[in-house]
């Protein structure tokens, strides 16, 4: 890969680069990762200072090879290009670093990066979810004492999760608001999803898909909340959070299974049977669900 050297890029080249970046996003949206990666790489060859292309190429490459060290090196290098960095890009880089650290199981690095994300933009909802997940990982790894103890870490995780849920709720309210939608369509604004996919809200189908994505994200955060409560052995609260998640994603068999297990922990066998029955109905081939339900039914 070429060094990030200052070089003059002609106006024609800039236009070409912009078109290449657009093409890259379009391919990315369609899930054609190899072609998208090639487009972003081509753009960054012509303009080695094109942060958008470099960032996108790094994210896609990472999603394929999961090489945290390599991706981290690339992203840290981008942070050293302050002249080309907007606040939004800085935030995005920090956020991606946080996500990658979570993937790698490095809760300390994740905490650091999500805090840095929020330092760049305190209103960036997804970073609060990142924080919640990092604190949860800290709890799961038995390292809560590094951060003030189990109660403190759990409270921080739950606080971050609640803020994240509030942002998603406001976004869900937004996308049913015609004025907001009209604005988004006018801006032709890209929405980058947690999965790294890019979508545009131009049609009703786009909006419906985005609503589903938001609901899935909300269910994901409720699972984090449930896990934090489970770490505290507050199984009623665990079941409560998972019940909310199931209402958002009624066809998600795993959520119903998890709810069933949580209800078992609270001693609610009837509720557990019902939830496990739903899981089995939704995913009849899943042996774990069947066997758990069977074991429960065989108990006196």
C-alpha positions, 0 to 999 in steps of 0.5 A, spaced: 500 500 500 502 506 498 504 511 503 499 517 505 503 522 501 501 529 500 500 530 492 496 534 488 490 531 485 486 535 479 479 537 479 478 531 474 481 526 478 477 528 484 470 528 480 473 521 478 474 519 485 467 521 488 464 517 482 468 511 484 466 512 492 459 513 490 460 506 486 463 503 492 457 505 496 452 502 491 456 495 490 457 495 498 449 496 499 448 490 494 453 486 498 458 485 492 464 486 497 469 484 493 467 489 487 466 495 492 473 494 496 476 494 489 472 501 487 474 504 494 481 502 493 482 505 486 479 511 489 484 511 494 490 510 489 488 516 485 487 520 491 491 517 497 488 523 502 480 520 500 479 518 507 472 516 505 475 511 500 480 509 505 475 508 511 470 504 507 476 499 504 478 498 511 471 496 514 470 492 508 477 488 508 476 487 516 469 484 515 472 479 510 478 477 514 477 480 521 484 482 522 484 487 527 491 489 528 491 490 520 485 494 520 487 498 527 493 500 524 490 503 518 484 506 522 490 509 526 493 512 520 487 515 518 486 519 525 493 522 523 491 526 517 487 531 521 487 536 515 482 531 511 478 529 517 471 532 519 468 531 526 463 526 523 469 521 520 473 522 526 467 519 530 466 514 525 473 511 525 473 511 533 466 508 533 469 502 528 475 501 532 471 500 538 466 495 534 473 491 532 475 491 539 469 488 541 470 483 536 477 482 538 474 481 545 478 487 548 473 490 552 478 496 555 480 498 548 473 498 546 471 502 552 477 507 550 474 508 543 467 508 544 469 514 549 473 517 544 467 517 539 462 520 544 468 525 545 467 527 538 460 527 538 456 526 544 449 525 541 452 519 537 447 513 539 450 507 537 456 509 541 452 508 547 450 501 545 458 500 544 459 502 551 454 498 554 457 492 550 464 493 552 462 494 560 458 487 559 464 484 556 468 487 562 463 483 567 463 477 563 471 476 563 470 477 571 474 484 570 469 489 573 474 490 579 478 494 574 472 499 573 470 500 580 466 493 581 460 489 579 455 494 581 458 500 578 460 497 571 453 494 571 450 500 572 454 504 567 452 498 562 445 499 563 445 507 563 449 506 556 444 501 554 438 506 556 441 512 552 442 508 546 435 505 546 432 512 547 436 514 541 433 508 537 426 510 540 427 517 537 429 514 530 423 510 530 419 516 532 422 520 526 421 515 520 414 515 521 414 523 521 413 525 514 417 532 515 423 528 517 422 523 511 421 528 506 428 532 509 432 525 508 429 524 501 431 531 499 438 530 502 439 523 499 442 522 506 446 515 507 444 511 513 450 507 515 447 501 519 451 497 524 452 491 520 456 496 515 451 496 510 449 503 507 441 504 505 438 510 503 431 512 505 428 514 498 422 509 498 417 506 502 420 499 502 427 503 504 423 506 510 420 499 512 427 496 511 430 501 516 424 500 521 426 493 521 433 494 522 432 499 528 427 494 531 433 489 530 438 493 533 433 495 539 432 488 540 440 487 540 440 492 546 435 489 550 439 483 550 445 486 552 440 489 558 438 482 559 445 479 560 447 485 564 441 483 569 443 476 568 450 477 571 447 480 577 443 474 578 436 479 577 433 474 573 426 477 573 429 483 570 433 479 565 426 475 563 423 482 562 428 485 557 428 479 553 420 479 553 420 486 550 425 483 545 421 478 543 415 483 542 420 487 537 422 480 534 416 475 534 419 471 529 426 470 532 427 463 535 433 464 539 430 470 543 424 466 545 429 460 547 433 465 551 426 468 554 424 461 556 431 459 559 431 466 563 423 464 565 426 457 568 431 461 572 425 465 575 422 459 577 416 460 572 416 453 568 409 455 565 412 461 562 418 457 560 414 452 556 410 457 552 417 461 550 420 454 549 414 452 545 414 458 541 422 457 539 421 450 537 415 452 532 419 457 529 425 453 528 423 446 528 430 443 526 434 446 532 435 440 537 437 445 543 430 448 543 427 441 542 431 438 548 431 443 553 423 443 552 423 436 553 427 436 559 423 441 562 416 437 560 419 430 563 421 434 570 415 433 575 
